[in-house]
Amino acid sequence: MDFNMKKLASDAGIFFTRAVQFTEEKFGQAEKTELDAHFENLLARADSTKNWTEKILRQTEVLLQPNPSARVEEFLYEKLDRKVPSRVTNGELLAQYMSEAANELGPETPYGKTLIKVGETEKRLGAAERDFIHSASINFLTPLRNFLEGDWRTISKERRILQNRRLDLDACKARLKKAKAAEAKAALWSDEVDKAEQELRVAQTEFDRQAEVTRLLLEGISSTHVNHLRCLQEFVESQATYYAQCYRHMLDLQKQLGRFPGTFVGNTEPASSPLSSASLATAAATIPVMPTVAGMPSAGEAAISLDDVALPASGTRKARVLYDYEAADSSELALLADELITVYSLPGMDPDWLIGERGNRKGKVPVTYLELLS
């Protein structure tokens, strides 16, 4: 009991001494031991890393889950160390509504069929979004949280200890200074000087040891940057995969809707595509139109035979393929990204399509997949 009381009294005395030293420093009434410039740079770099990591973490959470209530719910589940329940994505919910609407309004009608097709694509988009969120959470968010809740807490703890050691050191310096001033007036104070010098040596040793521990932790921030760089690259890969999947799903949907009779009745504008409507119009205007061959049906007729179409003697253009394209039927030409093909148009042909030739193969190709070369 007496030992505990003495320890409490000693701790209270140390706390009071530190508080006095800190207050006097703030008012410029006491000297303060300054850290070297390299150490100060390490501290500033660590603080900057922590602040930006917090901002990036919070904004990435908003990107992956825009609903604040859902984010709070997920946070509580994580703190309680419980599995976060599976949540339906907005795309999957939209797919469900479209499917139900199609069944009620008539799945055999053009509108019903289109609802079903679009709903199936929205479901695929929702599944891709779920995979992206899961991958980003594991490979990007978790390492950032681990740094803030692990390494940074350790660094903060050691910095607080270093601050206390620094206050103790400066308090010992102040006591030694006072003892020497008193010694000059009376030789009886020589014992106080010896005691103050001994306390100063101990405080200096503890401060130096703690400074070295803190310095090593701060220098470890470089390793943190390397780790976060790797996580950032994985995040970019996940995001690129997600958007590539979405792009492929939407292109497939465009192709499917283009084959539905009456799907775009009354719509004279070309379907949205990677190129703007103005760009498509300009591209179509610059493609030479092959003269009509007597007796040959127009390009819009189902009876057209591409084998009967000869390459015009002049007026063709070269085009570079931007994306892979899988031919839907024998009238279309499959494309590979970055290959060069020859293109031209036929009278009455849909402006969104051209005739493409590669070697001895020919077929219709979508303008949106091409970069027309001069």
DAKAPE-V121280 format. One record per residue. N is the residue number from 0. RES is the residue in three letters. PHI is phi in whole degrees, 0 to 359 (999 if undefined). PSI is psi in degrees with one decimal (999 if undefined). Layout:
n & res & phi & psi
N & RES & PHI & PSI
N & RES & PHI & PSI
This chain:
n & res & phi & psi
0 & MET & 999 & -47.3
1 & ASP & 297 & -37.5
2 & PHE & 296 & -42.8
3 & ASN & 295 & -39.8
4 & MET & 295 & -41.3
5 & LYS & 295 & -38.5
6 & LYS & 294 & -42.9
7 & LEU & 298 & -40.7
8 & ALA & 294 & -39.1
9 & SER & 294 & -43.6
10 & ASP & 297 & -39.8
11 & ALA & 296 & -38.7
12 & GLY & 295 & -41.4
13 & ILE & 295 & -43.6
14 & PHE & 299 & -42.0
15 & PHE & 295 & -42.8
16 & THR & 299 & -43.0
17 & ARG & 295 & -40.9
18 & ALA & 297 & -42.1
19 & VAL & 297 & -45.4
20 & GLN & 297 & -44.1
21 & PHE & 298 & -43.3
22 & THR & 295 & -43.8
23 & GLU & 295 & -35.0
24 & GLU & 295 & -40.3
25 & LYS & 297 & -34.6
26 & PHE & 267 & 6.5
27 & GLY & 71 & 24.3
28 & GLN & 258 & 1.7
29 & ALA & 216 & 150.4
30 & GLU & 282 & 152.2
31 & LYS & 231 & 131.9
32 & THR & 286 & 121.3
33 & GLU & 267 & 143.0
34 & LEU & 280 & 155.4
35 & ASP & 290 & 163.1
36 & ALA & 299 & -39.3
37 & HIS & 297 & -41.4
38 & PHE & 295 & -42.3
39 & GLU & 297 & -38.4
40 & ASN & 295 & -38.9
41 & LEU & 297 & -41.2
42 & LEU & 297 & -45.7
43 & ALA & 296 & -39.5
44 & ARG & 294 & -40.3
45 & ALA & 294 & -43.8
46 & ASP & 298 & -41.9
47 & SER & 296 & -41.6
48 & THR & 298 & -43.7
49 & LYS & 296 & -45.8
50 & ASN & 296 & -45.2
51 & TRP & 288 & -32.1
52 & THR & 297 & -41.5
53 & GLU & 298 & -44.6
54 & LYS & 295 & -44.8
55 & ILE & 296 & -41.1
56 & LEU & 299 & -49.0
57 & ARG & 297 & -43.7
58 & GLN & 289 & -32.9
59 & THR & 293 & -37.7
60 & GLU & 299 & -39.9
61 & VAL & 294 & -39.6
62 & LEU & 298 & -44.3
63 & LEU & 282 & -31.4
64 & GLN & 220 & 91.4
65 & PRO & 294 & -23.1
66 & ASN & 283 & 112.7
67 & PRO & 296 & -35.1
68 & SER & 296 & -40.1
69 & ALA & 294 & -37.3
70 & ARG & 295 & -40.8
71 & VAL & 296 & -41.7
72 & GLU & 298 & -44.4
73 & GLU & 295 & -37.1
74 & PHE & 297 & -43.1
75 & LEU & 294 & -40.2
76 & TYR & 298 & -40.7
77 & GLU & 294 & -41.6
78 & LYS & 294 & -32.0
79 & LEU & 275 & 2.8
80 & ASP & 57 & 43.1
81 & ARG & 240 & 153.1
82 & LYS & 290 & 132.5
83 & VAL & 288 & 127.5
84 & PRO & 295 & 148.9
85 & SER & 295 & 134.8
86 & ARG & 242 & 135.3
87 & VAL & 288 & 130.6
88 & THR & 283 & 163.2
89 & ASN & 298 & -37.8
90 & GLY & 296 & -41.7
91 & GLU & 293 & -37.1
92 & LEU & 293 & -41.5
93 & LEU & 298 & -40.2
94 & ALA & 300 & -40.8
95 & GLN & 297 & -44.6
96 & TYR & 296 & -40.4
97 & MET & 295 & -40.3
98 & SER & 296 & -44.7
99 & GLU & 296 & -39.6
100 & ALA & 296 & -41.9
101 & ALA & 298 & -42.4
102 & ASN & 295 & -33.4
103 & GLU & 277 & -36.0
104 & LEU & 272 & -12.7
105 & GLY & 119 & 100.8
106 & PRO & 290 & -13.1
107 & GLU & 266 & -8.4
108 & THR & 281 & 158.6
109 & PRO & 305 & -41.8
110 & TYR & 294 & -43.0
111 & GLY & 296 & -43.6
112 & LYS & 298 & -40.8
113 & THR & 293 & -40.9
114 & LEU & 302 & -42.0
115 & ILE & 296 & -46.1
116 & LYS & 296 & -45.2
117 & VAL & 295 & -39.4
118 & GLY & 298 & -41.1
119 & GLU & 298 & -39.3
120 & THR & 291 & -41.7
121 & GLU & 298 & -34.4
122 & LYS & 294 & -40.7
123 & ARG & 295 & -40.1
124 & LEU & 297 & -40.7
125 & GLY & 296 & -40.0
126 & ALA & 294 & -39.9
127 & ALA & 296 & -39.4
128 & GLU & 296 & -40.7
129 & ARG & 298 & -43.3
130 & ASP & 297 & -40.5
131 & PHE & 296 & -45.6
132 & ILE & 299 & -43.0
133 & HIS & 296 & -45.2
134 & SER & 295 & -44.4
135 & ALA & 295 & -36.3
136 & SER & 295 & -42.6
137 & ILE & 284 & -46.7
138 & ASN & 273 & -16.5
139 & PHE & 236 & -55.4
140 & LEU & 293 & -43.3
141 & THR & 299 & -46.7
142 & PRO & 299 & -37.6
143 & LEU & 295 & -43.4
144 & ARG & 296 & -40.3
145 & ASN & 299 & -37.4
146 & PHE & 295 & -47.4
147 & LEU & 292 & -37.7
148 & GLU & 269 & -10.8
149 & GLY & 243 & -79.1
150 & ASP & 301 & -43.8
151 & TRP & 292 & -35.8
152 & ARG & 296 & -38.9
153 & THR & 296 & -44.2
154 & ILE & 298 & -44.0
155 & SER & 297 & -40.9
156 & LYS & 298 & -46.7
157 & GLU & 292 & -31.0
158 & ARG & 292 & -37.4
159 & ARG & 294 & -40.7
160 & ILE & 297 & -41.3
161 & LEU & 297 & -39.8
162 & GLN & 299 & -42.5
163 & ASN & 294 & -40.6
164 & ARG & 296 & -35.8
165 & ARG & 292 & -40.5
166 & LEU & 296 & -41.4
167 & ASP & 298 & -42.7
168 & LEU & 298 & -46.3
169 & ASP & 291 & -33.3
170 & ALA & 295 & -39.3
171 & CYS & 295 & -39.6
172 & LYS & 298 & -41.1
173 & ALA & 294 & -40.5
174 & ARG & 295 & -41.7
175 & LEU & 297 & -38.8
176 & LYS & 296 & -41.9
177 & LYS & 293 & -38.9
178 & ALA & 295 & -40.0
179 & LYS & 291 & -35.7
180 & ALA & 294 & -37.4
181 & ALA & 288 & -33.8
182 & GLU & 297 & -31.8
183 & ALA & 293 & -23.0
184 & LYS & 267 & -32.3
185 & ALA & 212 & 128.9
186 & ALA & 294 & -14.7
187 & LEU & 293 & -15.1
188 & TRP & 270 & 5.3
189 & SER & 299 & -34.8
190 & ASP & 297 & -37.2
191 & GLU & 294 & -35.4
192 & VAL & 294 & -43.9
193 & ASP & 299 & -42.5
194 & LYS & 295 & -41.7
195 & ALA & 294 & -38.3
196 & GLU & 293 & -39.1
197 & GLN & 295 & -42.8
198 & GLU & 296 & -37.7
199 & LEU & 294 & -41.1
200 & ARG & 297 & -42.5
201 & VAL & 296 & -45.1
202 & ALA & 296 & -38.9
203 & GLN & 295 & -41.5
204 & THR & 297 & -44.7
205 & GLU & 294 & -37.6
206 & PHE & 295 & -46.1
207 & ASP & 298 & -40.6
208 & ARG & 295 & -44.9
209 & GLN & 292 & -34.9
210 & ALA & 297 & -38.8
211 & GLU & 292 & -41.1
212 & VAL & 299 & -45.6
213 & THR & 294 & -38.4
214 & ARG & 298 & -42.5
215 & LEU & 298 & -40.6
216 & LEU & 295 & -41.5
217 & LEU & 293 & -37.3
218 & GLU & 293 & -22.8
219 & GLY & 291 & -9.7
220 & ILE & 300 & -30.5
221 & SER & 300 & -41.4
222 & SER & 295 & -35.2
223 & THR & 299 & -42.4
224 & HIS & 298 & -41.0
225 & VAL & 297 & -43.5
226 & ASN & 295 & -43.8
227 & HIS & 293 & -32.2
228 & LEU & 297 & -44.3
229 & ARG & 296 & -41.4
230 & CYS & 295 & -38.0
231 & LEU & 295 & -40.1
232 & GLN & 296 & -39.0
233 & GLU & 293 & -36.3
234 & PHE & 296 & -43.7
235 & VAL & 297 & -42.0
236 & GLU & 299 & -43.6
237 & SER & 297 & -42.8
238 & GLN & 293 & -40.6
239 & ALA & 297 & -42.1
240 & THR & 298 & -42.0
241 & TYR & 298 & -49.3
242 & TYR & 292 & -33.3
243 & ALA & 295 & -41.2
244 & GLN & 297 & -44.4
245 & CYS & 299 & -42.3
246 & TYR & 297 & -44.4
247 & ARG & 296 & -42.9
248 & HIS & 299 & -41.5
249 & MET & 288 & -36.1
250 & LEU & 296 & -42.2
251 & ASP & 299 & -40.6
252 & LEU & 295 & -44.1
253 & GLN & 303 & -43.6
254 & LYS & 296 & -42.6
255 & GLN & 293 & -42.3
256 & LEU & 292 & -29.4
257 & GLY & 294 & -20.0
258 & ARG & 266 & -8.5
259 & PHE & 282 & 122.2
260 & PRO & 295 & 130.3
261 & GLY & 79 & 4.4
262 & THR & 295 & -40.9
263 & PHE & 243 & 38.3
264 & VAL & 298 & 131.1
265 & GLY & 85 & -3.2
266 & ASN & 259 & 105.1
267 & THR & 270 & -9.3
268 & GLU & 277 & 142.2
269 & PRO & 294 & 152.2
270 & ALA & 298 & 149.3
271 & SER & 299 & 142.8
272 & SER & 208 & 174.5
273 & PRO & 302 & -23.0
274 & LEU & 258 & 148.7
275 & SER & 288 & 165.6
276 & SER & 297 & -39.3
277 & ALA & 297 & -39.3
278 & SER & 296 & -40.1
279 & LEU & 295 & -40.9
280 & ALA & 295 & -42.5
281 & THR & 297 & -43.1
282 & ALA & 297 & -43.0
283 & ALA & 295 & -35.0
284 & ALA & 290 & -27.9
285 & THR & 270 & -7.5
286 & ILE & 276 & 127.0
287 & PRO & 294 & 142.6
288 & VAL & 262 & 127.4
289 & MET & 287 & 133.9
290 & PRO & 302 & 147.2
291 & THR & 290 & 130.7
292 & VAL & 270 & 132.0
293 & ALA & 305 & 129.0
294 & GLY & 85 & -3.0
295 & MET & 266 & 130.1
296 & PRO & 294 & 159.1
297 & SER & 289 & 166.2
298 & ALA & 293 & -26.3
299 & GLY & 282 & -10.5
300 & GLU & 275 & 143.5
301 & ALA & 293 & -19.8
302 & ALA & 278 & 0.8
303 & ILE & 298 & 138.4
304 & SER & 244 & 110.1
305 & LEU & 294 & -22.9
306 & ASP & 294 & -23.8
307 & ASP & 275 & -8.5
308 & VAL & 273 & 121.8
309 & ALA & 264 & 148.7
310 & LEU & 295 & 124.2
311 & PRO & 298 & 150.7
312 & ALA & 292 & -29.9
313 & SER & 215 & 166.2
314 & GLY & 90 & 7.5
315 & THR & 274 & 163.5
316 & ARG & 225 & 155.3
317 & LYS & 269 & 148.5
318 & ALA & 219 & 143.8
319 & ARG & 259 & 133.5
320 & VAL & 281 & 128.0
321 & LEU & 274 & -37.0
322 & TYR & 222 & 156.3
323 & ASP & 296 & 143.4
324 & TYR & 221 & 129.6
325 & GLU & 261 & 121.9
326 & ALA & 298 & 134.2
327 & ALA & 280 & -29.2
328 & ASP & 206 & -173.7
329 & SER & 289 & -16.0
330 & SER & 278 & -10.2
331 & GLU & 255 & 158.0
332 & LEU & 251 & 122.2
333 & ALA & 292 & 143.4
334 & LEU & 236 & 151.7
335 & LEU & 239 & 136.7
336 & ALA & 305 & 139.1
337 & ASP & 78 & -3.1
338 & GLU & 279 & 157.8
339 & LEU & 255 & 135.0
340 & ILE & 225 & 165.5
341 & THR & 261 & 135.0
342 & VAL & 229 & 153.1
343 & TYR & 198 & 169.5
344 & SER & 246 & 162.4
345 & LEU & 242 & 154.8
346 & PRO & 301 & 134.0
347 & GLY & 75 & 9.5
348 & MET & 283 & 144.8
349 & ASP & 306 & 126.5
350 & PRO & 297 & -15.9
351 & ASP & 278 & -4.6
352 & TRP & 231 & 154.9
353 & LEU & 224 & 166.9
354 & ILE & 267 & 125.4
355 & GLY & 246 & 143.7
356 & GLU & 230 & 137.1
357 & ARG & 220 & 107.2
358 & GLY & 66 & -125.5
359 & ASN & 259 & 15.5
360 & ARG & 247 & 144.1
361 & LYS & 215 & 160.7
362 & GLY & 172 & 171.2
363 & LYS & 288 & 142.5
364 & VAL & 224 & 143.2
365 & PRO & 284 & 135.5
366 & VAL & 299 & -34.1
367 & THR & 295 & -14.7
368 & TYR & 265 & 4.2
369 & LEU & 239 & 151.6
370 & GLU & 244 & 111.4
371 & LEU & 285 & 130.1
372 & LEU & 260 & 150.2
373 & SER & 285 & 999
